Amino acid sequence: MRKPRDFDSELRALSDKAKQLKSRKVLQLGELVIATGADALDPETLTGALLGVVKTKDAKEREVWRISGAAFFQRQSRAADRGPQTNAGGDQTKQGDDAQG
Protein backbone atom coordinates (compact mmCIF):
# COMPACT_ATOMS: atom_id res chain seq x y z
CA MET A 1 0.00 0.00 0.00
CA ARG A 2 1.23 3.48 -0.86
CA LYS A 3 2.18 5.96 1.77
CA PRO A 4 -0.33 8.85 1.89
CA ARG A 5 0.95 12.24 0.83
CA ASP A 6 1.59 14.82 3.49
CA PHE A 7 -0.19 17.78 1.95
CA ASP A 8 0.55 20.05 4.90
CA SER A 9 4.31 19.65 4.56
CA GLU A 10 4.08 20.11 0.78
CA LEU A 11 2.10 23.32 1.28
CA ARG A 12 4.66 24.56 3.82
CA ALA A 13 7.48 23.80 1.39
CA LEU A 14 5.70 25.66 -1.41
CA SER A 15 5.02 28.58 0.91
CA ASP A 16 8.70 28.72 1.91
CA LYS A 17 9.74 28.61 -1.75
CA ALA A 18 7.32 31.45 -2.58
CA LYS A 19 8.79 33.56 0.25
CA GLN A 20 12.31 32.92 -1.06
CA LEU A 21 11.31 33.92 -4.59
CA LYS A 22 9.60 37.09 -3.34
CA SER A 23 12.66 38.02 -1.27
CA ARG A 24 14.94 37.46 -4.27
CA LYS A 25 12.67 39.60 -6.46
CA VAL A 26 12.72 42.45 -3.93
CA LEU A 27 16.51 42.21 -3.66
CA GLN A 28 16.94 42.25 -7.45
CA LEU A 29 14.64 45.26 -7.80
CA GLY A 30 16.70 47.09 -5.19
CA GLU A 31 19.90 46.20 -7.03
CA LEU A 32 18.33 47.50 -10.25
CA VAL A 33 17.45 50.82 -8.62
CA ILE A 34 21.03 51.17 -7.40
CA ALA A 35 22.61 50.06 -10.70
CA THR A 36 20.63 52.64 -12.67
CA GLY A 37 21.48 55.43 -10.25
CA ALA A 38 17.81 55.87 -9.34
CA ASP A 39 18.71 55.52 -5.68
CA ALA A 40 19.81 59.17 -5.86
CA LEU A 41 16.19 60.17 -6.44
CA ASP A 42 13.88 60.81 -3.55
CA PRO A 43 11.29 58.03 -3.07
CA GLU A 44 8.38 60.23 -4.16
CA THR A 45 10.02 61.08 -7.50
CA LEU A 46 10.96 57.46 -8.18
CA THR A 47 7.45 56.31 -7.29
CA GLY A 48 5.91 58.96 -9.53
CA ALA A 49 8.13 57.95 -12.43
CA LEU A 50 7.26 54.28 -12.01
CA LEU A 51 3.55 55.06 -11.76
CA GLY A 52 3.84 57.07 -14.98
CA VAL A 53 5.40 54.10 -16.76
CA VAL A 54 2.71 51.76 -15.49
CA LYS A 55 -0.09 54.11 -16.60
CA THR A 56 1.35 54.72 -20.08
CA LYS A 57 -0.64 53.07 -22.83
CA ASP A 58 1.51 54.40 -25.69
CA ALA A 59 3.20 51.34 -27.21
CA LYS A 60 5.82 53.44 -29.03
CA GLU A 61 6.90 55.16 -25.82
CA ARG A 62 7.11 51.83 -24.00
CA GLU A 63 9.19 50.41 -26.83
CA VAL A 64 11.65 53.31 -26.56
CA TRP A 65 11.97 52.62 -22.83
CA ARG A 66 12.40 48.88 -23.47
CA ILE A 67 15.18 49.50 -25.99
CA SER A 68 16.89 51.89 -23.58
CA GLY A 69 16.67 49.28 -20.80
CA ALA A 70 18.02 46.53 -23.04
CA ALA A 71 20.95 48.75 -24.02
CA PHE A 72 21.66 49.40 -20.34
CA PHE A 73 21.87 45.68 -19.61
CA GLN A 74 24.06 45.06 -22.66
CA ARG A 75 26.50 47.75 -21.47
CA GLN A 76 26.49 46.20 -18.00
CA SER A 77 27.18 42.69 -19.30
CA ARG A 78 30.00 43.91 -21.58
CA ALA A 79 31.60 45.74 -18.66
CA ALA A 80 31.34 42.60 -16.53
CA ASP A 81 32.90 40.49 -19.31
CA ARG A 82 35.92 42.80 -19.46
CA GLY A 83 36.46 42.63 -15.73
CA PRO A 84 37.83 45.40 -13.57
CA GLN A 85 39.61 48.05 -15.59
CA THR A 86 42.40 49.35 -13.37
CA ASN A 87 45.17 51.52 -14.69
CA ALA A 88 47.91 51.24 -12.12
CA GLY A 89 50.75 53.61 -12.87
CA GLY A 90 49.34 54.95 -16.12
CA ASP A 91 50.14 51.91 -18.28
CA GLN A 92 47.81 53.02 -21.04
CA THR A 93 49.62 56.35 -21.49
CA LYS A 94 52.98 54.61 -21.69
CA GLN A 95 51.70 52.24 -24.38
CA GLY A 96 50.46 55.19 -26.45
CA ASP A 97 53.86 56.91 -26.18
CA ASP A 98 55.67 53.75 -27.31
CA ALA A 99 53.40 53.42 -30.36
CA GLN A 100 54.18 56.97 -31.49
CA GLY A 101 57.91 56.94 -31.23
C-alpha positions in Angstrom: 0.0 0.0 0.0 1.2 3.5 -0.9 2.2 6.0 1.8 -0.3 8.8 1.9 1.0 12.2 0.8 1.6 14.8 3.5 -0.2 17.8 2.0 0.5 20.1 4.9 4.3 19.7 4.6 4.1 20.1 0.8 2.1 23.3 1.3 4.7 24.6 3.8 7.5 23.8 1.4 5.7 25.7 -1.4 5.0 28.6 0.9 8.7 28.7 1.9 9.7 28.6 -1.7 7.3 31.4 -2.6 8.8 33.6 0.3 12.3 32.9 -1.1 11.3 33.9 -4.6 9.6 37.1 -3.3 12.7 38.0 -1.3 14.9 37.5 -4.3 12.7 39.6 -6.5 12.7 42.5 -3.9 16.5 42.2 -3.7 16.9 42.2 -7.4 14.6 45.3 -7.8 16.7 47.1 -5.2 19.9 46.2 -7.0 18.3 47.5 -10.2 17.5 50.8 -8.6 21.0 51.2 -7.4 22.6 50.1 -10.7 20.6 52.6 -12.7 21.5 55.4 -10.2 17.8 55.9 -9.3 18.7 55.5 -5.7 19.8 59.2 -5.9 16.2 60.2 -6.4 13.9 60.8 -3.6 11.3 58.0 -3.1 8.4 60.2 -4.2 10.0 61.1 -7.5 11.0 57.5 -8.2 7.5 56.3 -7.3 5.9 59.0 -9.5 8.1 57.9 -12.4 7.3 54.3 -12.0 3.6 55.1 -11.8 3.8 57.1 -15.0 5.4 54.1 -16.8 2.7 51.8 -15.5 -0.1 54.1 -16.6 1.4 54.7 -20.1 -0.6 53.1 -22.8 1.5 54.4 -25.7 3.2 51.3 -27.2 5.8 53.4 -29.0 6.9 55.2 -25.8 7.1 51.8 -24.0 9.2 50.4 -26.8 11.6 53.3 -26.6 12.0 52.6 -22.8 12.4 48.9 -23.5 15.2 49.5 -26.0 16.9 51.9 -23.6 16.7 49.3 -20.8 18.0 46.5 -23.0 21.0 48.7 -24.0 21.7 49.4 -20.3 21.9 45.7 -19.6 24.1 45.1 -22.7 26.5 47.7 -21.5 26.5 46.2 -18.0 27.2 42.7 -19.3 30.0 43.9 -21.6 31.6 45.7 -18.7 31.3 42.6 -16.5 32.9 40.5 -19.3 35.9 42.8 -19.5 36.5 42.6 -15.7 37.8 45.4 -13.6 39.6 48.1 -15.6 42.4 49.4 -13.4 45.2 51.5 -14.7 47.9 51.2 -12.1 50.8 53.6 -12.9 49.3 55.0 -16.1 50.1 51.9 -18.3 47.8 53.0 -21.0 49.6 56.3 -21.5 53.0 54.6 -21.7 51.7 52.2 -24.4 50.5 55.2 -26.5 53.9 56.9 -26.2 55.7 53.8 -27.3 53.4 53.4 -30.4 54.2 57.0 -31.5 57.9 56.9 -31.2 
